């Protein structure tokens, strides 16, 4: 029976990895990365730094960039290092403003980051270049997202007034475009490009309520479309599936959050999970087959499931997963009739051996 159980459940374990990010409370001390292989044991990779936050994986998944508070002057700096190593390098060779929220270019040759405006730096030169600056002298850029071809950047421009936020779209020819929303909306910082770079998803919330709306915006045509209205959603964390056939987002109020999947063409929606106190992040696998999400509460932790909500399994306990990614070749081999049959044959063989042991 043991052989059969091992055969059955052994085939169901994750075969590749999720990279998990853990940081102590207060965002001080070391950053610990867990290279999750089986959902049971993790290989831990440690990087020194005070106030480490927002790690991002390079497109080839061999390097990691992050922001950390410098011990020398208290400013936030961008660092990078190989995922399999522990030697980190400072990305820039100058000091001006805090450096925050790194993002890799598609070819892995540049790291983009915020330092009042949006800069990019080559890993070879270390000399940053200003790419986008705020259009308002009293504002600053607080979030951004690169298009898949790096020819457009969607960004949030914020002001000293917490309610002042606008979306800008920068294009490589230097032009800026901005979708227009009615006054009184607070734009969320999650900007999610479609795979072909033709549109972005973002959400906005009315300042006097907790109701949110998910919008899709096409920069070329300047068309703005309301995708979904959410009641008491607060934050929706909307994400395209890589094939753009589905949108997954978080709905419900605090203490009762769950994932919803919406079919892009038909508009059909379905609930994928039961209720959690909070859901923090949603990530798709590159083959559209899997979804990972991090939740808090009694049964919190990092979960992986089929994109239709089936076969959900917790791969890390509550409090470990903050930022995470699927490896490019991530897959889980689920129990099949073949694997179960092999388990039965293995069990019968073991029983025969016990009943009729080989004699010397």
URURNOR-V606889 format. One record per residue. N is the residue number from 0. RES is the residue in one small letter. PSI is psi in radians with two decimals (* if undefined). Layout:
n:N res:RES psi:PSI
n:N res:RES psi:PSI
//
This chain:
n:0 res:x psi:-0.64
n:1 res:x psi:-0.75
n:2 res:x psi:-0.68
n:3 res:x psi:-0.72
n:4 res:x psi:-0.72
n:5 res:x psi:-0.71
n:6 res:x psi:-0.71
n:7 res:x psi:-0.92
n:8 res:x psi:-0.43
n:9 res:x psi:-0.64
n:10 res:x psi:-0.27
n:11 res:x psi:-0.09
n:12 res:x psi:2.62
n:13 res:x psi:2.37
n:14 res:x psi:-0.36
n:15 res:x psi:-2.71
n:16 res:x psi:2.73
n:17 res:x psi:2.38
n:18 res:x psi:2.05
n:19 res:x psi:2.61
n:20 res:x psi:2.22
n:21 res:x psi:2.39
n:22 res:x psi:2.41
n:23 res:x psi:2.83
n:24 res:x psi:2.52
n:25 res:x psi:0.01
n:26 res:x psi:0.82
n:27 res:x psi:2.76
n:28 res:x psi:-2.65
n:29 res:x psi:2.67
n:30 res:x psi:2.27
n:31 res:x psi:2.19
n:32 res:x psi:2.35
n:33 res:x psi:2.06
n:34 res:x psi:1.67
n:35 res:x psi:2.08
n:36 res:x psi:-0.64
n:37 res:x psi:-0.04
n:38 res:x psi:-0.02
n:39 res:x psi:-0.87
n:40 res:x psi:2.48
n:41 res:x psi:2.51
n:42 res:x psi:2.12
n:43 res:x psi:2.30
n:44 res:x psi:2.19
n:45 res:x psi:2.39
n:46 res:x psi:2.29
n:47 res:x psi:2.65
n:48 res:x psi:2.48
n:49 res:x psi:2.41
n:50 res:x psi:0.73
n:51 res:x psi:2.38
n:52 res:x psi:2.92
n:53 res:x psi:1.04
n:54 res:x psi:2.53
n:55 res:x psi:2.45
n:56 res:x psi:2.44
n:57 res:x psi:2.78
n:58 res:x psi:-0.60
n:59 res:x psi:0.02
n:60 res:x psi:0.49
n:61 res:x psi:-0.27
n:62 res:x psi:2.72
n:63 res:x psi:2.41
n:64 res:x psi:2.61
n:65 res:x psi:2.95
n:66 res:x psi:2.51
n:67 res:x psi:2.60
n:68 res:x psi:2.19
n:69 res:x psi:2.34
n:70 res:x psi:-0.43
n:71 res:x psi:-0.73
n:72 res:x psi:0.03
n:73 res:x psi:0.09
n:74 res:x psi:2.74
n:75 res:x psi:2.27
n:76 res:x psi:2.71
n:77 res:x psi:2.32
n:78 res:x psi:2.78
n:79 res:x psi:2.76
n:80 res:x psi:2.73
n:81 res:x psi:2.50
n:82 res:x psi:-0.62
n:83 res:x psi:0.01
n:84 res:x psi:-3.13
n:85 res:x psi:-0.03
n:86 res:x psi:2.04
n:87 res:x psi:2.77
n:88 res:x psi:2.51
n:89 res:x psi:2.31
n:90 res:x psi:-0.57
n:91 res:x psi:2.76
n:92 res:x psi:0.44
n:93 res:x psi:2.88
n:94 res:x psi:2.15
n:95 res:x psi:-1.32
n:96 res:x psi:3.06
n:97 res:x psi:2.49
n:98 res:x psi:2.17
n:99 res:x psi:2.81
n:100 res:x psi:1.16
n:101 res:x psi:2.68
n:102 res:x psi:2.43
n:103 res:x psi:2.52
n:104 res:x psi:2.84
n:105 res:x psi:-0.59
n:106 res:x psi:-0.05
n:107 res:x psi:0.16
n:108 res:x psi:-0.31
n:109 res:x psi:2.59
n:110 res:x psi:2.13
n:111 res:x psi:2.60
n:112 res:x psi:2.90
n:113 res:x psi:2.31
n:114 res:x psi:1.28
n:115 res:x psi:-1.04
n:116 res:x psi:-2.90
n:117 res:x psi:2.20
n:118 res:x psi:2.86
n:119 res:x psi:2.63
n:120 res:x psi:2.37
n:121 res:x psi:2.42
n:122 res:x psi:-0.39
n:123 res:x psi:-0.77
n:124 res:x psi:-0.67
n:125 res:x psi:0.10
n:126 res:x psi:1.99
n:127 res:x psi:2.63
n:128 res:x psi:2.36
n:129 res:x psi:2.17
n:130 res:x psi:-0.86
n:131 res:x psi:2.29
n:132 res:x psi:2.69
n:133 res:x psi:2.50
n:134 res:x psi:-0.33
n:135 res:x psi:2.15
n:136 res:x psi:-0.33
n:137 res:x psi:0.12
n:138 res:x psi:3.03
n:139 res:x psi:2.78
n:140 res:x psi:2.18
n:141 res:x psi:-0.26
n:142 res:x psi:2.67
n:143 res:x psi:2.88
n:144 res:x psi:2.24
n:145 res:x psi:2.45
n:146 res:x psi:2.80
n:147 res:x psi:-0.54
n:148 res:x psi:0.11
n:149 res:x psi:0.25
n:150 res:x psi:-0.15
n:151 res:x psi:2.61
n:152 res:x psi:2.13
n:153 res:x psi:2.35
n:154 res:x psi:2.71
n:155 res:x psi:2.20
n:156 res:x psi:2.14
n:157 res:x psi:2.74
n:158 res:x psi:-3.10
n:159 res:x psi:-0.54
n:160 res:x psi:2.14
n:161 res:x psi:-0.47
n:162 res:x psi:-0.11
n:163 res:x psi:1.85
n:164 res:x psi:2.33
n:165 res:x psi:2.72
n:166 res:x psi:2.30
n:167 res:x psi:2.60
n:168 res:x psi:2.00
n:169 res:x psi:2.42
n:170 res:x psi:2.70
n:171 res:x psi:-0.30
n:172 res:x psi:0.05
n:173 res:x psi:-0.08
n:174 res:x psi:2.68
n:175 res:x psi:2.38
n:176 res:x psi:2.63
n:177 res:x psi:2.15
n:178 res:x psi:2.61
n:179 res:x psi:2.23
n:180 res:x psi:2.78
n:181 res:x psi:2.70
n:182 res:x psi:2.59
n:183 res:x psi:0.08
n:184 res:x psi:2.42
n:185 res:x psi:2.10
n:186 res:x psi:2.28
n:187 res:x psi:2.71
n:188 res:x psi:-0.08
n:189 res:x psi:1.95
n:190 res:x psi:2.02
n:191 res:x psi:1.91
n:192 res:x psi:2.58
n:193 res:x psi:2.81
n:194 res:x psi:-0.54
n:195 res:x psi:0.00
n:196 res:x psi:0.24
n:197 res:x psi:-0.37
n:198 res:x psi:2.89
n:199 res:x psi:2.66
n:200 res:x psi:2.44
n:201 res:x psi:2.88
n:202 res:x psi:2.73
n:203 res:x psi:2.63
n:204 res:x psi:2.41
n:205 res:x psi:2.39
n:206 res:x psi:-0.52
n:207 res:x psi:0.07
n:208 res:x psi:3.08
n:209 res:x psi:0.21
n:210 res:x psi:2.43
n:211 res:x psi:2.74
n:212 res:x psi:2.39
n:213 res:x psi:2.26
n:214 res:x psi:2.69
n:215 res:x psi:2.32
n:216 res:x psi:2.29
n:217 res:x psi:1.87
n:218 res:x psi:-0.65
n:219 res:x psi:-0.77
n:220 res:x psi:-0.12
n:221 res:x psi:0.44
n:222 res:x psi:2.29
n:223 res:x psi:2.19
n:224 res:x psi:2.32
n:225 res:x psi:2.09
n:226 res:x psi:-0.78
n:227 res:x psi:2.52
n:228 res:x psi:2.27
n:229 res:x psi:2.34
n:230 res:x psi:2.19
n:231 res:x psi:0.67
n:232 res:x psi:-0.47
n:233 res:x psi:-1.18
n:234 res:x psi:2.42
n:235 res:x psi:-0.39
n:236 res:x psi:0.84
n:237 res:x psi:2.40
n:238 res:x psi:2.31
n:239 res:x psi:2.56
n:240 res:x psi:2.67
n:241 res:x psi:-0.53
n:242 res:x psi:0.01
n:243 res:x psi:0.34
n:244 res:x psi:-0.31
n:245 res:x psi:2.65
n:246 res:x psi:2.25
n:247 res:x psi:2.37
n:248 res:x psi:2.89
n:249 res:x psi:2.34
n:250 res:x psi:3.00
n:251 res:x psi:2.87
n:252 res:x psi:3.04
n:253 res:x psi:2.28
n:254 res:x psi:-0.14
n:255 res:x psi:1.17
n:256 res:x psi:2.56
n:257 res:x psi:2.89
n:258 res:x psi:2.42
n:259 res:x psi:2.41
n:260 res:x psi:2.28
n:261 res:x psi:2.25
n:262 res:x psi:2.22
n:263 res:x psi:-0.74
n:264 res:x psi:-0.87
n:265 res:x psi:-0.40
n:266 res:x psi:0.07
n:267 res:x psi:2.37
n:268 res:x psi:2.63
n:269 res:x psi:2.52
n:270 res:x psi:2.25
n:271 res:x psi:-0.47
n:272 res:x psi:2.87
n:273 res:x psi:-3.08
n:274 res:x psi:2.43
n:275 res:x psi:2.78
n:276 res:x psi:-0.74
n:277 res:x psi:2.54
n:278 res:x psi:2.25
n:279 res:x psi:-0.52
n:280 res:x psi:2.67
n:281 res:x psi:2.33
n:282 res:x psi:2.37
n:283 res:x psi:2.57
n:284 res:x psi:2.77
n:285 res:x psi:-0.30
n:286 res:x psi:0.17
n:287 res:x psi:0.06
n:288 res:x psi:-0.36
n:289 res:x psi:2.65
n:290 res:x psi:2.35
n:291 res:x psi:2.53
n:292 res:x psi:2.69
n:293 res:x psi:2.29
n:294 res:x psi:2.75
n:295 res:x psi:2.88
n:296 res:x psi:-2.87
n:297 res:x psi:-0.71
n:298 res:x psi:0.62
n:299 res:x psi:2.96
n:300 res:x psi:-2.93
n:301 res:x psi:2.20
n:302 res:x psi:2.59
n:303 res:x psi:2.41
n:304 res:x psi:2.85
n:305 res:x psi:2.68
n:306 res:x psi:-0.19
n:307 res:x psi:0.12
n:308 res:x psi:-0.06
n:309 res:x psi:2.81
n:310 res:x psi:0.73
n:311 res:x psi:2.33
n:312 res:x psi:2.50
n:313 res:x psi:2.14
n:314 res:x psi:-0.13
n:315 res:x psi:2.52
n:316 res:x psi:2.96
n:317 res:x psi:2.43
n:318 res:x psi:-0.08
n:319 res:x psi:-0.84
n:320 res:x psi:2.06
n:321 res:x psi:-0.91
n:322 res:x psi:2.45
n:323 res:x psi:2.78
n:324 res:x psi:2.70
n:325 res:x psi:2.45
n:326 res:x psi:2.77
n:327 res:x psi:-0.44
n:328 res:x psi:0.45
n:329 res:x psi:2.40
n:330 res:x psi:2.69
n:331 res:x psi:2.27
n:332 res:x psi:1.92
n:333 res:x psi:2.81
n:334 res:x psi:2.31
n:335 res:x psi:2.96
n:336 res:x psi:-0.63
n:337 res:x psi:-0.82
n:338 res:x psi:-0.66
n:339 res:x psi:-0.68
n:340 res:x psi:-0.72
n:341 res:x psi:-0.66
n:342 res:x psi:-0.71
n:343 res:x psi:-0.81
n:344 res:x psi:-0.73
n:345 res:x psi:-0.70
n:346 res:x psi:-0.79
n:347 res:x psi:-0.71
n:348 res:x psi:-0.71
n:349 res:x psi:-0.68
n:350 res:x psi:-0.69
n:351 res:x psi:-0.71
n:352 res:x psi:-0.70
n:353 res:x psi:-0.59
n:354 res:x psi:-0.64
n:355 res:x psi:1.31
n:356 res:x psi:2.59
n:357 res:x psi:2.35
n:358 res:x psi:2.45
n:359 res:x psi:*
//
